[in-house]
Amino acid sequence: MSGLVKHIKKGKVYRRADLEFFSTSIDRELATLTSNNYLIKVSQGLYYAPLKSKFGITPPNAQDLIESFLKNDDFLIISPNIYNTLGLGLTQLYNVTWVYNHKRKGRIELGGDVFEFKIKSSFPKKLTKEYLLIDLLNNLYLIAESQDDVLKKISEKITEFDQQKLRKLALRYGSGLCKALNKSFIKKTN
């Protein structure tokens, strides 16, 4: 086996550039390691050292995959499926994962999964239920449920959210429509 192997940890994602320091013939060694299934090529210049479980090969961690792809950790991974956790009666499941970031835009397949990269000027580091509500309002036109029904449910449940956080998040991350809707919901609680 190649001398490169001792620098590779199972379950990690590597860029070609991360590994070339440890090899005098990086392309040949990467070709050998991928043909032996020691590495899986997930995208141009991006490799995954697969972890095996009793169910087979585990996919790469999405956070690690995106971080290696973008070469930074300034992004937020979100799926519209998480809106179902807000207690608004939403039940639709979506086969999409959005990556809010500052560099890339478009649908990109990485390791067999398709990610939709969206350029956003700003987004929080962590998800909160208040941010999810703001994000839901920003993306209301993309969800499968009736927009009128969703807005009615939000109006009924708005008191379960921290109003001060909602106001701040709407001002910082909300679209014009989101800000207007949020303002009308908060007025109803006062």
C-alpha positions in Angstrom: 0.0 0.0 0.0 1.0 3.6 -0.6 2.8 5.7 2.0 -0.1 8.1 1.6 -2.3 5.7 3.5 -0.8 6.5 6.9 -2.0 10.1 6.5 -5.6 9.1 5.7 -8.3 8.6 8.5 -11.4 6.6 7.8 -14.5 8.6 7.6 -12.8 11.9 6.5 -13.1 13.9 3.3 -9.9 15.1 1.7 -9.0 17.5 -1.1 -6.3 16.4 -3.4 -4.3 19.5 -2.2 -4.5 18.2 1.4 -2.8 15.0 0.4 -0.2 16.1 -2.2 2.3 17.1 0.5 2.6 13.5 1.6 3.2 12.1 -1.9 5.8 12.4 -4.7 3.3 11.0 -7.2 -0.1 12.1 -5.9 -2.2 11.4 -9.0 -0.9 7.8 -9.4 -1.3 7.1 -5.7 -4.9 8.5 -5.7 -5.7 6.4 -8.7 -4.4 3.3 -7.0 -6.2 4.1 -3.7 -9.5 4.7 -5.6 -9.2 1.6 -7.7 -8.6 -0.4 -4.4 -11.7 1.3 -2.9 -9.5 2.7 -0.1 -10.7 6.1 -1.3 -13.9 7.1 -3.1 -13.8 10.0 -5.5 -16.8 12.2 -4.6 -16.1 15.1 -6.9 -13.2 16.6 -8.9 -10.3 16.7 -6.5 -12.4 15.6 -3.5 -12.0 12.1 -1.9 -13.7 10.2 0.9 -12.0 7.6 3.0 -15.0 5.3 3.6 -16.0 4.0 7.0 -17.6 0.6 7.0 -20.5 -0.4 9.3 -22.4 -3.6 9.6 -24.8 -2.1 7.0 -22.1 -1.3 4.5 -20.2 1.9 3.6 -21.4 4.9 5.5 -21.7 8.1 3.5 -19.5 11.1 4.3 -20.6 13.5 6.9 -22.4 16.4 5.1 -20.7 19.0 7.2 -17.2 17.6 6.4 -18.0 17.1 2.8 -19.3 20.7 2.3 -16.4 22.2 4.3 -13.8 20.4 2.2 -15.7 21.3 -1.0 -16.0 25.1 -0.1 -12.5 25.2 1.6 -14.1 26.9 4.6 -16.7 26.5 7.3 -18.7 29.6 6.6 -22.0 27.9 5.5 -25.3 26.6 6.8 -26.8 23.3 5.8 -30.6 23.3 5.9 -33.4 21.1 4.5 -37.0 22.2 4.2 -37.8 18.9 6.0 -36.7 20.6 9.2 -39.7 23.0 8.9 -41.8 20.0 10.0 -40.3 20.3 13.5 -41.8 23.8 14.1 -45.1 22.4 15.3 -47.1 24.0 12.5 -48.6 20.8 11.2 -46.3 20.7 8.2 -45.7 17.1 6.9 -44.2 17.2 3.5 -40.9 15.6 2.9 -38.4 17.1 0.4 -35.5 15.6 -1.5 -33.3 18.7 -1.4 -30.6 20.0 0.9 -29.7 23.7 0.7 -26.3 25.1 1.5 -26.3 28.8 2.4 -22.9 30.2 1.6 -21.0 33.1 0.2 -19.1 31.4 -2.7 -21.1 28.9 -4.7 -24.5 28.8 -6.4 -26.4 26.0 -8.2 -27.1 22.2 -7.8 -23.9 20.2 -7.2 -23.6 16.5 -6.7 -21.1 15.5 -4.1 -20.7 11.8 -3.1 -24.0 10.8 -4.6 -26.0 13.5 -2.9 -27.3 16.6 -4.6 -26.9 19.9 -2.7 -28.4 23.2 -3.8 -25.9 25.9 -3.0 -27.5 29.3 -2.4 -25.5 32.5 -2.0 -26.8 34.5 1.0 -25.3 37.7 2.3 -25.7 36.5 5.8 -27.0 33.6 7.8 -26.6 32.4 11.4 -24.0 29.8 12.5 -26.6 27.7 14.3 -30.3 26.9 13.6 -32.9 28.1 16.1 -36.6 27.6 15.9 -37.0 31.3 15.4 -34.5 31.4 12.5 -36.3 28.3 11.0 -39.6 30.3 11.1 -37.9 33.2 9.3 -36.4 30.9 6.8 -39.8 29.2 6.2 -41.3 32.6 5.5 -38.5 33.5 3.1 -39.1 30.2 1.3 -42.8 30.0 1.6 -43.2 30.0 -2.2 -41.1 26.8 -2.4 -43.1 24.6 0.0 -45.7 22.1 -1.1 -48.4 23.0 1.5 -50.9 25.7 1.0 -49.4 29.1 1.7 -52.6 30.4 3.2 -52.8 27.3 5.5 -49.2 27.7 6.6 -49.7 31.4 7.4 -52.8 30.7 9.4 -50.9 28.0 11.4 -48.1 30.5 12.1 -50.6 33.1 13.2 -52.1 30.6 15.7 -48.7 29.5 17.0 -46.7 32.7 16.9 -46.8 33.1 20.7 -44.7 29.9 21.1 -41.8 31.8 19.6 -39.5 34.4 21.2 -40.9 37.6 19.8 -37.7 39.6 20.4 -35.6 37.0 18.6 -38.1 36.9 15.7 -38.0 40.6 15.3 -34.1 40.7 15.3 -33.8 37.7 12.9 -36.5 39.1 10.5 -34.6 42.4 10.3 -31.3 40.7 9.7 -32.2 37.7 7.5 -35.8 38.2 6.3 -37.0 39.2 2.9 -39.3 42.2 2.5 -42.3 39.8 2.5 -41.0 38.0 5.6 -40.5 41.2 7.5 -44.0 42.4 6.7 -45.6 39.0 7.6 -43.5 38.9 10.8 -44.6 42.4 11.7 -48.3 41.5 11.3 -47.9 38.3 13.3 -46.2 40.2 16.2 -48.8 42.9 16.2 -51.5 40.3 16.8 -49.7 39.2 20.0 -49.5 42.6 21.5 
